[in-house]
Amino acid sequence: MTVSTPWRLVVRRLSLIAVLLMAGLLLSQLTVAQSDPDKEAGFAVPAVDADIWRQVRSGDTGPNYRDSRADSNYNLVNASGETWRQWRNQWVSPYGLIVLGGMLAMIAIFYVIFGRKALDEPRTGRKLLRWTVLDRSLHWSVATLFLVLAVTGLNLLYGKFVFKPLFGDALWASMISGSKLLHNYLGPIFSILLIIVLAKFLKHNLPKKHDWEWFKKGGGLIGKGHVDAGFANGGEKVWYWLLASVGLLVIASGFVLDFPNYGQARDTMQWANLLHAVAALGLTAVAFGHIYIGTLGTEGSIEGMSTGYVDETWAKEHHNLWYEEVKDSARDETELASENVQRHPPDNPATDRPG
């Protein structure tokens, strides 16, 4: 096993995300970007002025402002819709950007002050199985979908202010159409896989007494010596329970928005939109920290989720209680590498050539 293997896997995952985004853009309806503003103007309603708002609040706006859907008594221009717009544009969008930028700034400052958490002792070369193939498949599937949904969601929320001025209306329309397509169709798949992940790893994330000590010592940053941790440490458990609470809120509100034909009223969908945005932005900000710790921030962490195995030294320093339970199953890395070669023998060009 080589240290470079995990990074090659990360590159492949990022490449897959890029391919998915490009596919969504190609599938989007390019005709949206080619609409004729003059034709649209012929169907536009008059300017919404103070008189119109007085009519809206009184409920007497006339058929030109009435929703044409069956059994609907909503006005197309309505007070609740304006309230939702103000909440979204004046609170959710700007403060969401502050939260995301603040988290990235905190990670950068943390890295400058503390640097990468290297192992205190040399590696032993003996490996412990931490994640099975099924575990890793579920993790990378959920992680990849999470990143795609985060990127497309941020594009839906902020892309108008970034890409539209840069690329113009035509390309912007394609980008937003592709983002909406990917977000709407990948969301339910992510929801199902996340619930499976939460159910599978529940037993490892139940609170324990030693978790409180982990938090008091800041995961080992405060005081001397290593802090006790089982299969999952205190920080990992917090991430799990955020996914199990805030993540499920994102899922529930997303389904309300994704399937608007099950009786939910417009007001319900407006609240669902706000809840979805706030919860998703918060979860994305915390995910930045999770990604940092699992990749650049901690030596050896990404090896476990890419190969399934971790070094004994890593296990003792980060999850000592779990190490004591499984230390007898440690295997030499040369033995594992030999088995891997037997299962996946390399191509031999010399023997592939015809006689």
NORLIN-V730468 format. One record per residue. N is the residue number from 1. SS is DSSP state (2 for helix, 1 for strand, 0 for the rest). BURIAL is + if it has 9 or more other ideal C-beta (glycine too) atoms within 8 Angstrom, else -. Layout:
# NORLIN-V730468
n:N ss:SS burial:BURIAL
n:N ss:SS burial:BURIAL
This chain:
# NORLIN-V730468
n:1 ss:0 burial:+
n:2 ss:0 burial:-
n:3 ss:0 burial:-
n:4 ss:2 burial:-
n:5 ss:2 burial:+
n:6 ss:2 burial:+
n:7 ss:2 burial:-
n:8 ss:2 burial:-
n:9 ss:2 burial:+
n:10 ss:2 burial:+
n:11 ss:2 burial:-
n:12 ss:2 burial:-
n:13 ss:2 burial:+
n:14 ss:2 burial:-
n:15 ss:2 burial:-
n:16 ss:2 burial:+
n:17 ss:2 burial:+
n:18 ss:2 burial:-
n:19 ss:2 burial:-
n:20 ss:2 burial:+
n:21 ss:2 burial:+
n:22 ss:2 burial:-
n:23 ss:2 burial:-
n:24 ss:2 burial:+
n:25 ss:2 burial:+
n:26 ss:2 burial:-
n:27 ss:2 burial:-
n:28 ss:0 burial:+
n:29 ss:0 burial:-
n:30 ss:2 burial:-
n:31 ss:2 burial:-
n:32 ss:2 burial:+
n:33 ss:2 burial:+
n:34 ss:2 burial:-
n:35 ss:0 burial:-
n:36 ss:0 burial:-
n:37 ss:2 burial:-
n:38 ss:2 burial:-
n:39 ss:2 burial:-
n:40 ss:2 burial:+
n:41 ss:2 burial:-
n:42 ss:0 burial:-
n:43 ss:0 burial:-
n:44 ss:0 burial:-
n:45 ss:0 burial:-
n:46 ss:0 burial:-
n:47 ss:0 burial:-
n:48 ss:0 burial:-
n:49 ss:0 burial:-
n:50 ss:2 burial:-
n:51 ss:2 burial:-
n:52 ss:2 burial:+
n:53 ss:2 burial:+
n:54 ss:2 burial:-
n:55 ss:2 burial:+
n:56 ss:2 burial:+
n:57 ss:2 burial:-
n:58 ss:2 burial:-
n:59 ss:0 burial:-
n:60 ss:0 burial:-
n:61 ss:0 burial:+
n:62 ss:0 burial:-
n:63 ss:2 burial:-
n:64 ss:2 burial:-
n:65 ss:2 burial:+
n:66 ss:1 burial:+
n:67 ss:0 burial:-
n:68 ss:0 burial:-
n:69 ss:0 burial:-
n:70 ss:0 burial:-
n:71 ss:0 burial:-
n:72 ss:0 burial:-
n:73 ss:0 burial:-
n:74 ss:0 burial:+
n:75 ss:1 burial:+
n:76 ss:0 burial:-
n:77 ss:0 burial:+
n:78 ss:0 burial:+
n:79 ss:2 burial:-
n:80 ss:2 burial:+
n:81 ss:2 burial:+
n:82 ss:2 burial:+
n:83 ss:2 burial:+
n:84 ss:2 burial:+
n:85 ss:2 burial:-
n:86 ss:2 burial:+
n:87 ss:2 burial:+
n:88 ss:2 burial:+
n:89 ss:2 burial:-
n:90 ss:2 burial:-
n:91 ss:2 burial:+
n:92 ss:2 burial:+
n:93 ss:2 burial:+
n:94 ss:2 burial:-
n:95 ss:2 burial:-
n:96 ss:2 burial:+
n:97 ss:2 burial:+
n:98 ss:2 burial:-
n:99 ss:2 burial:+
n:100 ss:2 burial:+
n:101 ss:2 burial:-
n:102 ss:2 burial:+
n:103 ss:2 burial:+
n:104 ss:2 burial:+
n:105 ss:2 burial:-
n:106 ss:2 burial:+
n:107 ss:2 burial:+
n:108 ss:2 burial:-
n:109 ss:2 burial:-
n:110 ss:2 burial:+
n:111 ss:2 burial:+
n:112 ss:2 burial:-
n:113 ss:2 burial:-
n:114 ss:2 burial:-
n:115 ss:0 burial:-
n:116 ss:0 burial:-
n:117 ss:1 burial:-
n:118 ss:0 burial:-
n:119 ss:0 burial:+
n:120 ss:0 burial:-
n:121 ss:0 burial:-
n:122 ss:0 burial:-
n:123 ss:0 burial:-
n:124 ss:0 burial:-
n:125 ss:0 burial:-
n:126 ss:1 burial:+
n:127 ss:1 burial:+
n:128 ss:1 burial:+
n:129 ss:1 burial:+
n:130 ss:0 burial:-
n:131 ss:0 burial:+
n:132 ss:0 burial:-
n:133 ss:2 burial:-
n:134 ss:2 burial:-
n:135 ss:2 burial:+
n:136 ss:2 burial:+
n:137 ss:2 burial:-
n:138 ss:2 burial:+
n:139 ss:2 burial:+
n:140 ss:2 burial:+
n:141 ss:2 burial:+
n:142 ss:2 burial:+
n:143 ss:2 burial:+
n:144 ss:2 burial:+
n:145 ss:2 burial:+
n:146 ss:2 burial:+
n:147 ss:2 burial:+
n:148 ss:2 burial:+
n:149 ss:2 burial:+
n:150 ss:2 burial:+
n:151 ss:2 burial:+
n:152 ss:2 burial:+
n:153 ss:2 burial:+
n:154 ss:2 burial:+
n:155 ss:2 burial:+
n:156 ss:2 burial:+
n:157 ss:2 burial:+
n:158 ss:2 burial:+
n:159 ss:2 burial:+
n:160 ss:2 burial:-
n:161 ss:2 burial:-
n:162 ss:2 burial:-
n:163 ss:2 burial:+
n:164 ss:2 burial:+
n:165 ss:2 burial:-
n:166 ss:2 burial:-
n:167 ss:2 burial:-
n:168 ss:2 burial:-
n:169 ss:2 burial:-
n:170 ss:2 burial:+
n:171 ss:2 burial:+
n:172 ss:2 burial:+
n:173 ss:2 burial:+
n:174 ss:2 burial:+
n:175 ss:2 burial:+
n:176 ss:2 burial:+
n:177 ss:2 burial:+
n:178 ss:2 burial:+
n:179 ss:2 burial:+
n:180 ss:2 burial:+
n:181 ss:2 burial:+
n:182 ss:2 burial:+
n:183 ss:2 burial:+
n:184 ss:2 burial:-
n:185 ss:2 burial:-
n:186 ss:2 burial:+
n:187 ss:2 burial:+
n:188 ss:2 burial:+
n:189 ss:2 burial:+
n:190 ss:2 burial:+
n:191 ss:2 burial:+
n:192 ss:2 burial:-
n:193 ss:2 burial:+
n:194 ss:2 burial:+
n:195 ss:2 burial:+
n:196 ss:2 burial:+
n:197 ss:2 burial:+
n:198 ss:2 burial:+
n:199 ss:2 burial:-
n:200 ss:2 burial:-
n:201 ss:0 burial:+
n:202 ss:2 burial:-
n:203 ss:2 burial:-
n:204 ss:2 burial:-
n:205 ss:2 burial:+
n:206 ss:0 burial:-
n:207 ss:0 burial:-
n:208 ss:0 burial:-
n:209 ss:2 burial:-
n:210 ss:2 burial:+
n:211 ss:2 burial:+
n:212 ss:2 burial:-
n:213 ss:2 burial:+
n:214 ss:2 burial:+
n:215 ss:2 burial:+
n:216 ss:2 burial:-
n:217 ss:0 burial:+
n:218 ss:2 burial:-
n:219 ss:2 burial:+
n:220 ss:2 burial:-
n:221 ss:0 burial:-
n:222 ss:0 burial:-
n:223 ss:0 burial:-
n:224 ss:0 burial:-
n:225 ss:0 burial:-
n:226 ss:0 burial:-
n:227 ss:0 burial:+
n:228 ss:0 burial:+
n:229 ss:0 burial:+
n:230 ss:0 burial:+
n:231 ss:0 burial:-
n:232 ss:0 burial:+
n:233 ss:0 burial:+
n:234 ss:2 burial:+
n:235 ss:2 burial:+
n:236 ss:2 burial:+
n:237 ss:2 burial:+
n:238 ss:2 burial:-
n:239 ss:2 burial:+
n:240 ss:2 burial:+
n:241 ss:2 burial:+
n:242 ss:2 burial:+
n:243 ss:2 burial:+
n:244 ss:2 burial:-
n:245 ss:2 burial:-
n:246 ss:2 burial:+
n:247 ss:2 burial:+
n:248 ss:2 burial:+
n:249 ss:2 burial:+
n:250 ss:2 burial:+
n:251 ss:2 burial:+
n:252 ss:2 burial:-
n:253 ss:2 burial:+
n:254 ss:2 burial:+
n:255 ss:2 burial:+
n:256 ss:2 burial:+
n:257 ss:2 burial:+
n:258 ss:2 burial:+
n:259 ss:0 burial:-
n:260 ss:0 burial:-
n:261 ss:0 burial:-
n:262 ss:0 burial:-
n:263 ss:0 burial:-
n:264 ss:0 burial:-
n:265 ss:0 burial:-
n:266 ss:2 burial:+
n:267 ss:2 burial:-
n:268 ss:2 burial:+
n:269 ss:2 burial:+
n:270 ss:2 burial:+
n:271 ss:2 burial:-
n:272 ss:2 burial:+
n:273 ss:2 burial:+
n:274 ss:2 burial:+
n:275 ss:2 burial:+
n:276 ss:2 burial:+
n:277 ss:2 burial:+
n:278 ss:2 burial:+
n:279 ss:2 burial:+
n:280 ss:2 burial:+
n:281 ss:2 burial:+
n:282 ss:2 burial:+
n:283 ss:2 burial:+
n:284 ss:2 burial:+
n:285 ss:2 burial:+
n:286 ss:2 burial:+
n:287 ss:2 burial:+
n:288 ss:2 burial:+
n:289 ss:2 burial:+
n:290 ss:2 burial:+
n:291 ss:2 burial:-
n:292 ss:2 burial:+
n:293 ss:2 burial:+
n:294 ss:2 burial:+
n:295 ss:2 burial:+
n:296 ss:2 burial:-
n:297 ss:2 burial:+
n:298 ss:1 burial:+
n:299 ss:0 burial:-
n:300 ss:0 burial:+
n:301 ss:2 burial:+
n:302 ss:2 burial:+
n:303 ss:2 burial:+
n:304 ss:2 burial:+
n:305 ss:2 burial:+
n:306 ss:2 burial:+
n:307 ss:2 burial:-
n:308 ss:0 burial:+
n:309 ss:1 burial:+
n:310 ss:1 burial:+
n:311 ss:1 burial:+
n:312 ss:2 burial:+
n:313 ss:2 burial:+
n:314 ss:2 burial:+
n:315 ss:2 burial:+
n:316 ss:2 burial:+
n:317 ss:2 burial:+
n:318 ss:2 burial:+
n:319 ss:0 burial:+
n:320 ss:2 burial:+
n:321 ss:2 burial:+
n:322 ss:2 burial:+
n:323 ss:2 burial:+
n:324 ss:2 burial:-
n:325 ss:2 burial:-
n:326 ss:2 burial:+
n:327 ss:2 burial:+
n:328 ss:2 burial:-
n:329 ss:2 burial:-
n:330 ss:0 burial:+
n:331 ss:1 burial:+
n:332 ss:1 burial:-
n:333 ss:2 burial:+
n:334 ss:2 burial:-
n:335 ss:2 burial:-
n:336 ss:2 burial:+
n:337 ss:2 burial:+
n:338 ss:2 burial:-
n:339 ss:2 burial:-
n:340 ss:2 burial:+
n:341 ss:2 burial:+
n:342 ss:2 burial:-
n:343 ss:2 burial:-
n:344 ss:0 burial:-
n:345 ss:0 burial:-
n:346 ss:0 burial:-
n:347 ss:0 burial:-
n:348 ss:0 burial:-
n:349 ss:2 burial:-
n:350 ss:2 burial:-
n:351 ss:2 burial:-
n:352 ss:2 burial:-
n:353 ss:0 burial:-
n:354 ss:0 burial:-
n:355 ss:0 burial:-
